[in-house]
Amino acid sequence: MKKQVIIFDMDGLMFDTEVLVCEAQAKIAEKLGVPFSMDYYRGSVGLSEKDCMAKYTKDFGDPAIAEELIFGYRDTLYQMVAEKGVPHKPGLVPLLDHLTTLGKELVLASSNLHHDIALYLEAENLSHYFSHRVSGEDVTFSKPDPAIFEKACALTGYQKEDCLILEDSLNGVRAAHAAGIAVIMVPDLIAPNHEARDKTFAIVNNLSEVQELF
């Protein structure tokens, strides 16, 4: 594949953090006496904190509960990361090494906070692979808005046709498609539907299969 820039999503694509976040938020929800399941959590995958706040406030009817779910879980999550590290998705490091050997420029574009992006990358010694990082804090609108990917592409100086995005979520696929940048989906919590198939260059099972395309 001749793409020169590979733009990585992070949560659910590089790291199995979606499960960690869900577990941490579920502990907070239990204390608050509100229901919170993996099925419910799937509905917030790929959203910024601002959009999650709006969703949780609407669903639970109380902004205080929404705020505690979104911000109160982080100490629990950080403790889990400190104790166990961040679980890699299978094939991550071999893919990063392979793309680097091929001379590809790697960029990270995540809806997460800059703090968390740095924490995860540094915890797993992966910071050096990426020339740029774009956070949800850097853009006004979150996925499925294309802003985060448009910014990531612009930082490299390459054209959109020179870039490829790796995503696990439907909102991420929508954002890539809206940006006019080719995207490969590696599904995590949500199985691909017809819309995902229509808007992707390819859908693969894991990162090792991504490597086979280069």
Buried (B, 14 or more C-beta within 10 A) or exposed (E): BEBBBBBBBBBBBBBBBBBBBBBBBBBBBEEBEBEBEEEBBBEBBBBBBBBBBBBBBEBBEEEEBBEBBBEBBBEBBBEBBEEEEBBBBEBBBEBBEBBBEEEBBBBBBBBBBBEBBBBBBEBBEBBEBBEBBBBBBBBEBBBBBBBBBBBBBEBBEBEBEBBBBBBBBBBBBBBBBBBEBBBBBBBBBBEBEEEBEEBBBBBBEBBBBBBEEB
